[in-house]
Amino acid sequence: MKQKLVEVKNLKKHFKVGKKQLKAVDDVTFDIYQGETLGLVGESGCGKSTVGRTILNLYSATSGEVHYDGVDLQNGISKKDRKKYQSKIQMIFQDPYSSLDPRMTVMDIIKEGIKIHRPMMSDAEQNQVVYELLELVGLNKTHAKRFSHEFSGGQRQRIGIARALAVNPEFIIADEPIAALDVSIQAQVVNLLKELQKERGLTYLFIAHDLSMVKYISDRVAVMYLGSMVELAESEELYEEPLHPYTKALMSAVPIPDPDIELKRERIILKGDIPSPIDPPSGCRFRTRCPLAQDICAQKIPEWREARKHHYVACHFA
C-alpha cells in the first residue's frame, strides 16, 4: 500500500475583488502519495498555481484542509511546527527571472534557506552544501560568486531547483518550472527533476500546461477547470481513455508524432469563452461549453466520484 503524504480536502481559496468574490480554487480534493509525481493541468487562470501556493501556505485557505503526513497545516499548527514543515515542503517557481533576487549572489540565494533551517552549521559547512547542490543540478562552484542576471533561463531554473533542495525537502511543488524555458532546455530540466526524485525519494506536485511533458513525468494526472477538479486518474489511463468532456478536448490537442494518425484524428474544438471565476455558471462550471450539457447540468453540481478503479471524475454523464 502506498502511503499518503499530502491530503487536500475541500480546499477553497477566494479573493475579494471589489464587492465580489473571485473563486480561484473552489472545493478541490485530492491526495498525493509518497514518492509519486502528481501532474496538475488546465487552462490559464483555472487555479493550478493557487492550489500549489495554498498548500505551501503562501496563501491562507478560505476553507478546507491540507494535511501533510497526517498533520493539518492550515488549522491549529504552532509557529515552531510550521517552520519544521516549511523545510519539508518547497517550491520551484514558474519564472526563473523574477523568482531570484538580482542583488544577491547565487551563494546567498541558495544559502538563505540553510541559514534559517540549519543554523547549527558553520559558514564553511553551509558553503560546502551550496557547492554540492550546484554540482548536483549541473552547474559548478565558480557559479556561486555570480549574480542571477549573468545566467541563461535554464541555468537560473537550475539555481531555483538547488535553492529548493537546500533544506532537504520531501515534497516539492513545481509551479510550471519549464514554461519560461526554450524547448531544448525543457527536457533537460524535467530529466533533472526525475533523476533527483529517484536519488532522493522526492514527491512532486508538477503544475504545467504542456500535456506531453506532464504525461512523461507524472504517475497520475489531475485536470482542473475554472477552480474545480474535473478528473483524476493514472497518467496512461487518462491519456488513453479520458472520461470528462473537457479532458477529452484537452487530449485531442496533444500532437501525435505519427503524421498518418495525426491527419485522421478529429480535434474537439470547444465553443464559447471561459466564464469569469467571479461569476461562474450555476451547477457544472463547464456546461456553457460542453457538448453533452443538459438541464441537470445547470441545476446540480456534479458529484466527485470514482467512475472506475482509481479514476475520479465530476460529470453527470461520464
N, C-alpha and C positions, 0 to 999 in steps of 0.2 A: 504494500500500500504506500502510495506517495504521501508525503507529509505536507499539509497546507502551511505555507509560510505567510502569505498575505490573504486576508479575508476582507472584502469590501461589501458592506451590507447597506442597501437602500441609501446610497450616498447622494446627497444633493448639495449643489453649490449655486446659489443665486446671487446676482449682483444687482444693486439698486441703480436704475437708470431713470433719473427724474423721479416721477411718482410711480413708475412701473418696476417690475422685477424681470431681469433677464435670466432665464433658467438655463444656465450654461451646462450644468450637469443635473439631471432630474431622475432620481430613483434608479441608480446603477448598482448592480450586484454581480460580483464575480470573485473567484478565488485564483491564487497563483501558487503553484506547488514548488517545493524546494528543488532547485537545480534546473528548472524549465525556463523557457522563454515564451511569454505570452505576447503576441502581436496585437496591437490596437490600431484599427484602421477606420477611415471615414473621411468625408469631405472636409475642407477647411471650415472652421467655425462650428464643428459638431461637438466640441467639448473634450477632445482627446487629451490635449495638453493640460486642461483644467483638472481632469481626473488625476494625472500624474502629480501636479503641483499640490492638489488637495491631499493626496496620500502622504506626500512629504511634509505636509503642514505649512507649506509656503502660503497657501490659502486656508483659512479656517472654514471647515464644512458648515453649511447651513443646517444640515441634519444628517443622520446616518452614522455608520460606524466604520472605522478602519482598524482591523486587528492585525498586529504583526507578531507572529509566533505566540498567538494566544493573548497578547496584551492589547487593550483598546488604546490606540494612540490619540484619539480625538477627545475622549472624556476621562477625567479623573486620573491623569498621569502627572506626577511631580516634575518639577524643572530638572532635577537631578537625573531622573529616569529618562526624560525626554532627550537630554544630551546624550545619554548612552545609546538610545535608539537612533539618534541622528547620525551617529557614526556607523551604524549598521545599514542605513538606507542613504544612498547617494544618488545624485542626478547628473546626467550628461545633457547639457543644454543644446538647443537647436542651432543657435547662431554662434559659431566659434569666433566671430569678430566682435560681438558685443558682450559675450559672457566672460571675457578675460580682461582684467584691469590693465589698461595701456601704460599706467605709471609704475607697475610692478614688474620685476624680472620674473622669469619662469621659475626660478628657485623660490622666490617669495610666494608666488601663486600656489605652487604645489605644497609648500611648507606650511601655509596658513592653517590648514586643517590639522596637520600633525601637531602644531603648537597647541591648538585648542584641546584635541582629544588624546594626545600622548605627551603631556607636559614633562613627564619624568625623564624623557630622552634628552641627552646633551645636544648642543648645537651641531657638533660633528656627526653624531649619530643621525640626526634629522637630515643633514646634508647628504649622508650616505644613502638614506632611504630615497631621497629625491633622485640621486644619480641612478639607482637601481630601477626606479619607476620609469625614468626616461629611456633607459636601455630596453625595458620591457615593452614599451609602446613604439619602439623603432626609432627613437632619437638617441642622442648621446650626451655625455656630461658637459661638453662645451656649450651646448644649447642653454644650460641653466643660467648663464650670465646675461642672456639676451632678453629683449622685450618682445611682447607678443606681435607688434607690428612688423617685426623682422621675419615672420614666418608666413608660409602659404596657408590656405584654408585647411588643407588636410593635416598639416603639421599642427596647426592651432587646435584642431579637434583631438589630436593625439595628446596634446598638453591637457585638454579638458578631461580626457579619459584618465590620464595619470593623476590629475587632481582628485577625481572621483575615487580612485583606488588607494589614495594616500592614507586613508583611515581604516583600511581593511574591511570594506563593506561586505555584506552578504547579499544585498538586494540593490540593484541599480535600475533606476528609471531612465531610459534613453529616449529623450524627447526629440524625435526627428533628427537624430545625430548625423544623418548623411544628406539632409535636404539642401544645405547650402554648399555642398561639395560637387566638384566635377565628377562625371560618371566614372571616369577611370580611377578616381580616388575612393569612390563609394565602396567598391568591392574590397579594397584594402582595409578600410575601417571596419566593415562588417566581419571580414575574416579575422581581424584582430580581436573583435568582441567575442567571436566564437572560440578562439584559442584561449582567451582569458577565462572564459566560462569553464572550459574543460580543465584548465590548470588550477583554478581557484574555487571551483564549485559554485560559481555565481548564479543568481537568479535574476532574470531581466523582465521588465515591462518595456517592450520595444514599440514605441509610437512612431508611425510613419505613414506616408502617402503611397509610397512605391509598393504596390501589391506583389510584384515579383520578388522584391527583396524581403518582404515580410514572410512570404512563403518559404524562402531559403533559410531564414534564421529562426523561425518560430516553430514551437511544438504545437501550440494551439493559437487560434486567431479569434479575436472578438471584433465585431463590427458595430460602430456607433452611427446614429443618425439624429441630428438635432437634439443632442443632450441625453439621448436614451440608447440603451444597448438593444440591438435588434437580433443579433445572432452570435453564438459562441460554439466553436467545435474544434476538433483536432485539425491541424493545418491541411493535411491531404484531403480529408473528407469535405472540408468547407470549400476547397477549390474545385473538387470534382463534383460534389452534389450539394450546392447551396440550397437552402430551403426558403429563405426570405426573399421576396421580390427585389428588394433594394440590393441585397448581396448578389443576386443573380445579375443585376445591371452592372454592378461594380466589376464582377468577374468577367463579364463579356468585354470589358475594356482592356483586359490584360492581353497584350500581344502574344501570339503563339509563334515560335521560331520556324515552324513548317509553313511555307507560303501556300501550299495547296489547301491545308486545313484553314489557314487564316482567310483565304478568299471565299471559302464556302460557308463559314460560320456566320451567324447573324448577331449583329450588335443590338443590344437593348438600349434604346435612346429614351431617357426619362423626359417627360414633358413638364413644363412649368418651372417656376423658380423655387428655391428652398425658402420655406416660410421663415419669418423672423422668430428667434428664440424669445423675444419679448412678448409676442402674441402667437404662440404655437396653435395649430389646429386642435380641435377637440378630438377625443378618442385617440386613434392611432395617428401619430405625427407624420407618417409617410403617406397617409391616404390621399392627399391632394396631388400626388404624383404617381400613385400606384395603379397599375393596370388591373389589379384584382379587387379594387375597393368597392364595398357595398355599404348599405345603410348602417350595419352594425359597427363598421369601422369608425364612423363619426360619433357613435353613441357610447362605445365602450373601449377602454384602453386594453389592448391585447395582453393576455397573461404571459409572463416569462415562464416558459415550461420546457421540460425535457421531451422533445419530439422523438428523438432516438437516443440510444445509449450515449451519454456524454455529449449530446448535441442539443443545445438550447436555442430557442427561438421565441420571438414575441410577434406573433402574427395569427390572426383568426383563421387563415386559410392555408397555412404552411403544412 
